[in-house]
């Protein structure tokens, strides 16, 4: 459903949020290792998140990536998805057809519209803080 870049972006943002809540910056290498992503690809994704003001990049010996603590609570998954994949997840056809709308629906259009609505609701109502806390408490995991 999400592009690979978006999956990595969500995982990277969660990992950065966990570390930022403990006043630690993380390097691109650490992030790539944690989310099991190629380092160059991870760097590109991180720059997209920096451009959309979701994470900060700090240069120098003590540099790395971080998220302001107040942003951890207010950043929603929908913002990360939009920064990397745009809004196509909300508008795309469930079967990948180029033309699929109310006037020319694909066979799964009406059912997929419901799923897409629920997904949008989940993304807009889930914060990085919620996900980071679940990982810190052991309720969920980034790596298995």
Residue frames as a rotation matrix with the C-alpha (Angstrom) as fourth column:
UNK 1
0.569 0.822 0.000 0.00
0.822 -0.569 0.000 0.00
0.000 0.000 -1.000 0.00
UNK 2
0.766 -0.433 -0.475 2.87
-0.250 -0.881 0.401 2.39
-0.593 -0.188 -0.783 0.86
UNK 3
0.703 -0.652 -0.284 5.91
-0.291 0.100 -0.951 2.76
0.649 0.751 -0.120 -1.34
UNK 4
0.407 -0.659 -0.632 9.14
0.799 0.593 -0.103 1.26
0.442 -0.463 0.768 0.01
UNK 5
-0.555 -0.614 0.561 10.45
0.315 -0.780 -0.541 4.81
0.770 -0.124 0.627 0.51
UNK 6
0.074 0.686 0.724 7.39
-0.600 -0.549 0.582 5.64
0.797 -0.477 0.371 2.60
UNK 7
0.832 0.169 -0.528 7.76
0.228 0.764 0.603 2.48
0.505 -0.623 0.598 4.70
UNK 8
-0.072 -0.953 -0.293 11.39
0.884 0.075 -0.462 3.40
0.462 -0.292 0.837 5.39
UNK 9
-0.490 -0.078 0.868 10.42
-0.038 -0.993 -0.111 7.02
0.871 -0.087 0.483 6.09
UNK 10
0.576 0.760 0.302 7.86
-0.421 -0.041 0.906 6.01
0.701 -0.649 0.296 8.71
UNK 11
0.730 -0.350 -0.587 10.30
0.606 0.730 0.317 3.61
0.318 -0.587 0.745 10.38
UNK 12
-0.338 -0.913 0.227 13.09
0.706 -0.406 -0.580 6.21
0.622 -0.036 0.782 10.31
UNK 13
-0.186 0.337 0.923 10.86
-0.349 -0.901 0.259 8.90
0.918 -0.274 0.285 11.81
UNK 14
0.861 0.500 -0.095 9.81
-0.123 0.385 0.915 6.55
0.494 -0.776 0.393 14.63
UNK 15
0.402 -0.798 -0.450 13.44
0.864 0.493 -0.102 5.61
0.303 -0.348 0.887 15.34
UNK 16
-0.516 -0.567 0.642 14.49
0.364 -0.823 -0.435 9.27
0.776 0.009 0.631 15.36
UNK 17
0.248 0.708 0.661 11.55
-0.434 -0.529 0.729 10.14
0.866 -0.468 0.176 17.64
UNK 18
0.851 0.022 -0.525 12.54
0.382 0.660 0.647 7.45
0.361 -0.751 0.553 20.15
UNK 19
-0.050 -0.978 -0.201 16.11
0.961 0.008 -0.276 8.74
0.272 -0.207 0.940 20.26
UNK 20
-0.438 -0.069 0.896 15.12
0.117 -0.993 -0.020 12.41
0.892 0.096 0.443 20.29
UNK 21
0.649 0.728 0.221 12.87
-0.177 -0.139 0.974 11.80
0.740 -0.672 0.039 23.30
UNK 22
0.787 -0.473 -0.397 16.04
0.598 0.425 0.680 10.63
-0.153 -0.772 0.617 25.06
UNK 23
0.795 -0.406 -0.451 18.03
-0.348 -0.914 0.210 13.67
-0.498 -0.010 -0.867 23.84
UNK 24
-0.199 -0.854 0.480 20.09
0.175 0.451 0.875 11.67
-0.964 0.258 0.060 21.32
UNK 25
0.325 0.162 -0.932 20.75
-0.868 -0.340 -0.362 12.45
-0.376 0.926 0.030 17.69
UNK 26
0.353 -0.188 0.917 21.17
0.184 0.975 0.129 9.54
-0.918 0.123 0.378 15.31
UNK 27
-0.521 -0.654 -0.548 23.38
-0.483 -0.303 0.822 9.23
-0.704 0.693 -0.158 12.24
UNK 28
0.233 0.575 -0.784 22.12
-0.973 0.139 -0.187 8.17
0.002 0.806 0.591 8.82
UNK 29
-0.511 -0.513 -0.689 24.16
-0.515 0.825 -0.232 4.98
0.688 0.237 -0.686 9.24
UNK 30
-0.946 0.198 0.258 22.46
-0.155 0.424 -0.892 4.11
-0.286 -0.884 -0.370 12.54
UNK 31
-0.091 0.979 -0.183 19.05
-0.723 -0.192 -0.664 4.79
-0.685 0.072 0.725 11.03
UNK 32
0.088 0.075 -0.993 19.74
-0.924 0.378 -0.053 2.70
0.371 0.923 0.103 7.93
UNK 33
-0.820 -0.442 -0.364 20.93
-0.272 0.860 -0.432 -0.20
0.504 -0.255 -0.825 10.08
UNK 34
-0.804 0.531 0.268 17.93
-0.233 0.134 -0.963 0.01
-0.548 -0.836 0.016 12.40
UNK 35
0.186 0.956 -0.227 15.34
-0.618 -0.066 -0.784 0.10
-0.764 0.286 0.578 9.62
UNK 36
-0.152 -0.357 0.922 17.25
0.357 0.850 0.387 -2.31
-0.922 0.388 -0.002 7.36
UNK 37
0.908 0.417 0.047 17.47
0.242 -0.427 -0.871 0.11
-0.343 0.802 -0.488 4.46
UNK 38
0.185 -0.865 0.467 20.32
0.935 0.009 -0.354 0.97
0.302 0.502 0.810 2.07
UNK 39
-0.166 -0.331 -0.929 22.19
0.768 -0.635 0.089 3.96
-0.619 -0.698 0.359 3.49
UNK 40
-0.975 -0.218 0.034 22.08
0.186 -0.733 0.654 6.10
-0.117 0.645 0.755 0.33
UNK 41
-0.371 0.919 0.131 18.33
0.426 0.044 0.904 5.48
0.825 0.391 -0.408 -0.07
UNK 42
0.203 0.401 -0.893 17.81
0.979 -0.050 0.200 6.29
0.035 -0.915 -0.402 3.61
UNK 43
-0.628 -0.527 -0.572 19.70
0.547 -0.822 0.157 9.58
-0.554 -0.214 0.805 3.21
UNK 44
-0.883 0.349 0.314 17.39
0.128 -0.466 0.875 10.59
0.452 0.813 0.367 0.35
UNK 45
0.049 0.950 -0.307 14.30
0.660 0.200 0.724 9.81
0.750 -0.238 -0.617 2.41
UNK 46
-0.009 -0.134 -0.991 15.66
0.949 -0.315 0.034 11.70
-0.316 -0.940 0.130 5.40
UNK 47
-0.922 -0.370 -0.115 16.27
0.308 -0.881 0.360 14.77
-0.234 0.296 0.926 3.23
UNK 48
-0.463 0.844 0.272 12.62
0.258 -0.165 0.952 14.69
0.848 0.511 -0.142 2.11
UNK 49
0.356 0.598 -0.718 11.56
0.857 0.097 0.506 14.69
0.372 -0.795 -0.478 5.76
UNK 50
-0.430 -0.572 -0.698 13.97
0.742 -0.664 0.087 17.57
-0.514 -0.481 0.710 6.48
UNK 51
-0.934 0.079 0.350 12.55
0.208 -0.675 0.708 19.56
0.292 0.734 0.614 3.54
UNK 52
-0.038 0.997 0.064 9.04
0.230 -0.054 0.972 19.10
0.973 0.051 -0.227 4.99
UNK 53
-0.339 -0.230 0.912 10.24
-0.654 -0.640 -0.404 20.27
0.676 -0.733 0.067 8.44
UNK 54
0.759 0.607 -0.236 9.47
-0.283 0.634 0.720 16.97
0.587 -0.479 0.653 10.16
UNK 55
0.678 -0.643 -0.356 13.01
0.714 0.464 0.524 16.21
-0.171 -0.610 0.774 11.25
UNK 56
0.858 -0.487 -0.162 16.12
-0.492 -0.871 0.011 18.33
-0.146 0.070 -0.987 11.71
UNK 57
0.660 -0.750 -0.038 19.58
0.632 0.581 -0.513 17.64
0.407 0.314 0.858 10.40
UNK 58
0.896 -0.444 -0.023 22.47
-0.325 -0.689 0.648 18.87
-0.304 -0.573 -0.761 12.53
UNK 59
0.676 -0.711 -0.194 25.97
0.001 0.264 -0.964 18.93
0.737 0.652 0.179 11.04
UNK 60
0.133 -0.778 0.614 29.22
-0.863 -0.396 -0.313 18.33
0.487 -0.489 -0.724 12.81
UNK 61
-0.741 -0.593 -0.315 30.84
-0.355 0.744 -0.566 15.83
0.570 -0.307 -0.762 15.15
UNK 62
-0.858 0.497 0.127 27.80
0.046 0.322 -0.946 15.76
-0.511 -0.806 -0.299 17.45
UNK 63
-0.530 0.646 -0.549 25.42
-0.841 -0.485 0.241 15.99
-0.111 0.590 0.800 14.51
UNK 64
-0.928 0.320 0.191 22.77
0.342 0.935 0.096 13.69
-0.148 0.155 -0.977 13.19
UNK 65
-0.486 0.842 0.235 19.01
-0.018 -0.278 0.960 13.69
0.874 0.463 0.151 12.88
UNK 66
-0.894 0.264 -0.361 16.54
0.390 0.065 -0.919 14.71
-0.219 -0.962 -0.162 15.54
UNK 67
-0.146 0.901 0.409 12.95
0.511 -0.285 0.811 15.78
0.847 0.327 -0.419 16.05
UNK 68
-0.678 0.005 0.735 11.96
-0.503 -0.732 -0.459 18.57
0.536 -0.681 0.499 18.42
UNK 69
-0.964 0.253 -0.086 10.21
0.241 0.682 -0.691 17.02
-0.116 -0.686 -0.718 21.41
UNK 70
-0.365 0.886 -0.287 7.05
-0.332 -0.412 -0.849 19.06
-0.870 -0.214 0.444 20.89
UNK 71
-0.173 0.254 -0.952 6.90
-0.985 -0.020 0.173 17.87
0.025 0.967 0.253 17.25
UNK 72
-0.964 -0.178 -0.197 7.07
-0.175 0.984 -0.033 14.22
0.199 0.003 -0.980 18.29
UNK 73
-0.639 0.769 0.005 3.62
0.308 0.263 -0.914 14.58
-0.704 -0.583 -0.405 19.85
UNK 74
0.102 0.753 -0.651 2.12
-0.342 -0.588 -0.733 16.60
-0.934 0.297 0.197 17.03
UNK 75
-0.547 -0.341 -0.765 3.58
-0.827 0.079 0.556 14.90
-0.129 0.937 -0.325 13.95
UNK 76
0.386 0.776 0.498 1.03
-0.531 0.629 -0.568 12.54
-0.755 -0.045 0.655 12.42
UNK 77
-0.273 -0.455 0.848 1.75
0.359 0.769 0.528 9.60
-0.893 0.449 -0.046 10.15
UNK 78
0.644 0.594 0.482 -0.29
0.671 -0.136 -0.729 11.31
-0.367 0.793 -0.486 7.44
UNK 79
0.801 -0.405 -0.440 2.33
-0.439 -0.898 0.026 14.09
-0.406 0.173 -0.897 7.30
UNK 80
-0.227 -0.922 0.312 5.13
-0.407 0.382 0.830 11.59
-0.885 0.061 -0.462 6.75
UNK 81
-0.052 0.304 0.951 3.17
0.693 0.697 -0.185 9.73
-0.719 0.650 -0.247 4.08
UNK 82
0.897 0.441 0.014 2.39
0.330 -0.649 -0.685 13.00
-0.294 0.620 -0.728 2.29
UNK 83
0.473 -0.793 -0.384 6.04
-0.606 -0.609 0.511 14.16
-0.639 -0.009 -0.769 2.44
UNK 84
-0.526 -0.768 0.366 7.23
-0.311 0.574 0.757 11.00
-0.792 0.284 -0.540 0.72
UNK 85
-0.689 0.297 0.662 4.34
0.627 0.703 0.337 9.64
-0.365 0.646 -0.670 -1.37
UNK 86
-0.889 0.451 0.084 2.09
-0.348 -0.782 0.517 12.66
0.299 0.430 0.852 -1.76
UNK 87
-0.376 0.836 0.400 -1.66
-0.745 -0.016 -0.667 12.05
-0.551 -0.548 0.629 -1.62
UNK 88
-0.421 0.193 -0.886 -1.89
-0.764 0.452 0.462 9.21
0.490 0.871 -0.043 -4.13
UNK 89
-0.971 0.069 -0.230 -2.73
0.174 0.863 -0.474 6.73
0.166 -0.500 -0.850 -1.37
UNK 90
-0.532 0.813 -0.236 -6.00
0.041 -0.254 -0.966 8.62
-0.846 -0.524 0.101 -0.86
UNK 91
0.110 0.571 -0.813 -6.81
-0.747 -0.492 -0.447 8.95
-0.656 0.657 0.373 -4.55
UNK 92
-0.686 -0.529 -0.500 -5.33
-0.727 0.465 0.505 5.94
-0.034 0.710 -0.703 -6.32
UNK 93
0.346 0.780 -0.521 -7.30
-0.805 0.532 0.262 3.04
0.481 0.329 0.813 -7.70
UNK 94
0.394 -0.106 0.913 -7.30
-0.698 0.612 0.373 -0.16
-0.598 -0.784 0.167 -5.66
UNK 95
0.717 -0.107 0.689 -6.47
0.404 0.870 -0.285 -2.11
-0.568 0.482 0.667 -8.82
UNK 96
-0.267 -0.933 -0.243 -4.00
0.357 -0.330 0.874 0.44
-0.895 0.146 0.421 -10.16
UNK 97
0.171 0.389 0.905 -6.16
0.985 -0.038 -0.170 1.60
-0.032 0.920 -0.390 -13.08
UNK 98
-0.836 -0.520 0.176 -5.36
0.538 -0.840 0.074 5.04
0.109 0.157 0.982 -14.49
UNK 99
-0.617 0.712 0.336 -9.02
-0.544 -0.694 0.472 6.03
0.569 0.108 0.815 -14.67
UNK 100
-0.399 0.523 -0.753 -11.13
0.714 0.693 0.103 5.03
0.576 -0.497 -0.650 -11.68
UNK 101
-0.966 0.162 0.203 -13.71
-0.248 -0.808 -0.535 7.34
0.077 -0.567 0.820 -10.13
UNK 102
-0.465 0.861 0.205 -17.40
-0.169 0.141 -0.975 7.54
-0.869 -0.488 0.080 -9.27
UNK 103
0.311 0.608 -0.730 -18.31
-0.815 -0.225 -0.534 7.78
-0.489 0.761 0.425 -12.98
UNK 104
0.476 -0.259 -0.840 -16.01
-0.554 0.654 -0.515 4.96
0.683 0.711 0.168 -14.14
UNK 105
0.370 -0.315 0.874 -15.41
-0.884 0.170 0.435 2.71
-0.285 -0.934 -0.216 -11.10
UNK 106
-0.555 -0.569 -0.606 -13.21
-0.636 0.760 -0.130 -0.36
0.535 0.313 -0.784 -11.10
UNK 107
0.052 0.645 -0.762 -14.68
0.069 0.759 0.647 -3.59
0.996 -0.086 -0.005 -9.69
UNK 108
-0.078 -0.121 -0.990 -13.39
0.942 0.317 -0.112 -2.85
0.328 -0.941 0.089 -6.14
UNK 109
-0.484 -0.194 0.853 -13.92
0.202 -0.974 -0.107 0.94
0.851 0.120 0.511 -6.18
UNK 110
0.361 0.735 0.574 -16.70
-0.407 -0.429 0.806 1.16
0.839 -0.525 0.144 -3.59
UNK 111
0.873 -0.082 -0.480 -15.12
0.417 0.637 0.649 -1.34
0.252 -0.767 0.590 -1.19
UNK 112
-0.098 -0.995 -0.020 -11.67
0.926 -0.084 -0.368 0.21
0.364 -0.054 0.930 -1.55
UNK 113
-0.111 0.147 0.983 -13.11
-0.017 -0.989 0.146 3.67
0.994 0.000 0.112 -0.89
UNK 114
0.878 0.462 0.129 -14.13
-0.168 0.044 0.985 2.47
0.449 -0.886 0.116 2.59
UNK 115
0.583 -0.742 -0.330 -10.67
0.812 0.528 0.247 0.99
-0.009 -0.412 0.911 3.28
UNK 116
-0.268 -0.698 0.664 -9.00
0.679 -0.626 -0.383 4.16
0.683 0.348 0.642 2.03
UNK 117
0.312 0.489 0.815 -11.19
-0.241 -0.788 0.566 6.26
0.919 -0.373 -0.128 4.34
UNK 118
0.987 0.032 -0.155 -10.28
0.130 0.391 0.911 4.12
0.090 -0.920 0.382 7.36
UNK 119
0.207 -0.978 0.014 -6.59
0.966 0.202 -0.163 4.29
0.156 0.048 0.987 6.43
UNK 120
-0.169 -0.226 0.959 -6.76
0.274 -0.946 -0.175 8.08
0.947 0.233 0.222 6.14
UNK 121
0.727 0.524 0.445 -8.42
-0.302 -0.338 0.891 8.29
0.617 -0.782 -0.088 9.54
UNK 122
0.829 -0.467 -0.307 -5.73
0.553 0.600 0.578 6.08
-0.086 -0.649 0.756 11.12
UNK 123
-0.069 -0.923 0.378 -2.89
0.915 -0.210 -0.344 8.06
0.397 0.322 0.859 9.53
UNK 124
-0.090 0.101 0.991 -4.36
0.028 -0.994 0.104 11.41
0.996 0.037 0.086 10.58
UNK 125
0.701 0.465 0.540 -4.96
-0.512 -0.199 0.836 10.28
0.496 -0.863 0.099 14.16
UNK 126
0.815 -0.514 -0.267 -1.71
0.579 0.716 0.389 8.45
-0.009 -0.472 0.882 14.89
UNK 127
0.828 -0.551 0.103 1.23
-0.553 -0.833 -0.011 10.46
0.092 -0.048 -0.995 16.19
UNK 128
0.118 -0.901 -0.417 4.91
-0.236 0.383 -0.893 9.59
0.965 0.204 -0.167 16.23
UNK 129
-0.442 -0.270 0.855 4.73
-0.859 -0.148 -0.491 9.84
0.259 -0.951 -0.167 20.00
UNK 130
0.537 0.720 0.439 2.14
-0.797 0.603 -0.014 7.05
-0.274 -0.342 0.899 20.22
UNK 131
0.866 -0.213 -0.452 4.24
-0.124 0.784 -0.608 4.75
0.485 0.583 0.652 18.06
UNK 132
-0.143 -0.978 0.151 7.50
-0.374 -0.088 -0.923 5.59
0.916 -0.188 -0.353 19.83
UNK 133
-0.205 0.129 0.970 5.93
-0.978 -0.005 -0.207 4.92
-0.021 -0.992 0.127 23.24
UNK 134
0.840 0.540 0.056 4.60
-0.533 0.840 -0.104 1.55
-0.103 0.057 0.993 22.03
UNK 135
0.536 -0.724 -0.435 8.09
0.008 0.520 -0.854 0.56
0.844 0.454 0.284 20.92
UNK 136
-0.369 -0.711 0.598 9.75
-0.602 -0.308 -0.737 1.82
0.708 -0.632 -0.314 24.11
UNK 137
-0.004 0.455 0.890 7.25
-0.967 0.226 -0.120 -0.15
-0.255 -0.861 0.439 26.22
UNK 138
-0.853 -0.433 0.291 7.71
-0.350 0.888 0.298 -3.32
-0.388 0.152 -0.909 24.16
UNK 139
0.096 0.974 0.206 4.15
-0.194 0.221 -0.956 -3.38
-0.976 0.052 0.210 22.81
UNK 140
0.982 0.158 0.107 5.44
0.076 0.191 -0.979 -3.15
-0.175 0.969 0.175 19.22
UNK 141
0.162 -0.976 0.144 8.74
0.381 0.197 0.903 -3.45
-0.910 -0.091 0.404 17.40
UNK 142
0.510 -0.123 -0.851 10.61
-0.723 -0.598 -0.347 -1.87
-0.466 0.792 -0.394 14.49
UNK 143
-0.238 -0.702 -0.671 12.87
-0.872 0.458 -0.170 -4.88
0.427 0.545 -0.722 14.01
UNK 144
0.797 0.469 0.380 12.31
-0.589 0.744 0.316 -8.59
-0.135 -0.476 0.869 14.45
